[in-house]
Amino acid sequence: MIPVNEPLIGNKELEYVTDCLKTGWISSAGKYIEQFEAKWAEYCGKKYGIAVSNGTVALEAAVQCFDFEPGSEIIMPTFTIISCATAIVYNKCVPVLVDCDPETWTMDVSQIEAKITKKTKAIMPVHIYGHPCDMDPIMNVAKKYNLKIIEDAAEAHGAEYKGKKCGGFGDISCFSFYANKIITTGEGGMLLTENEQYAEKARSIRNLCFKNDPRFYHTELGNNFRLTNVQAAIGLAQVERIDELVEKKIWIGSMYNENLKDVKGLQLPIEKDWAKNVYWMYGIVLDEETGYNAVTFAKALKEKGVDTRPFFLGMHEQPVFHNMGLFNDEHYPVSENIAKQGLYLPSGLTLTEEDVNIVVSCIKEVL
Ligand SMILES: *Cc1c(COP(=O)(O)O)cnc(C)c1O
């Protein structure tokens, strides 16, 4: 079976982790945390990095940093992971959805302005499968209506919009370092910001909002969102070779592009002229005329030894939100179509040219 993903762990990762274990620095204190935070912030062009235990809580802490009044609205794409919506709901705010662009699968920026009300406080752009959102229109609307940007760059390590790194745009930007992300700490996440107050608040939320003096005196509710030194050690070694990892993803993307471009019935990922796509996961959308949808196609490929994953199901199609009275009777046709017809192919960093060729010939055989 060719797996959908496999992380690439090397000697440096082993060396740094061994250092943690040998010296006993295995909790969330220790030198690798700050080094990892500083290095990732620098890479993305931000001042402060606050490492947390995963990308989901990075988003949750990010929303909390702004102290929005309950009932405040945050505009986000329907086509994304549920973490984006839970971050908003857990902070007593309301997610407001827009559809996605049929080519890039990122939020349709032309739909944002119509969704703005007196309660709107922020926009949450999410870069999808390695391709950046069209950030200029988003930043312009945010400026016009005085809205915050909470940028989710979990799937876009090293991707660029008009030459600027993804994660470099948000008032707060969030990352995941889950095992399938381009750089990984196994489980992990980070918030980035230019703003010292947000950085301080995020650090406080991460650590139960302890005060230094007196220590067990709390004026705010926090959480335990701490990352361990052992995880940060892996992360530091990974950031040190990010260029190699990003290049490998782009190579995989270009191999698939080259070999699948003439196959009828498939929509392939694109790279807008303002974008650097890092092809985090290589997604394809099947035309209905092929007779396949994502489920039946995934099954056919699995029988040939190729593992795939379906695309996200839009937030407006989630029973859990319908039960909360959210998004009932809302429809977003682009998202609905790609959720039904889209899946991503093996895209792991350990993939070889031979693997790609096998995947491509299996696709051609099935179709
Ligand atoms: C992976 C991912 C997350 C969540 O990260 P975890 O570390 O798995 O909690 C958030 N947003 C996006 C877009 C992701 O792809």
The ligand as an ORCA input file, in Angstrom:
! r2SCAN-3c Opt
* xyz 0 1
  C      -4.304     20.264     10.474
  C      -5.086     21.501     10.464
  C      -5.519     22.125     11.652
  C      -5.492     21.463     12.991
  O      -4.278     21.089     13.436
  P      -4.098     19.929     14.521
  O      -2.670     20.087     14.908
  O      -4.383     18.637     13.847
  O      -5.021     20.200     15.647
  C      -6.105     23.377     11.551
  N      -6.323     23.961     10.382
  C      -5.987     23.358      9.219
  C      -6.272     24.078      7.945
  C      -5.375     22.107      9.214
  O      -5.071     21.515      8.056
*
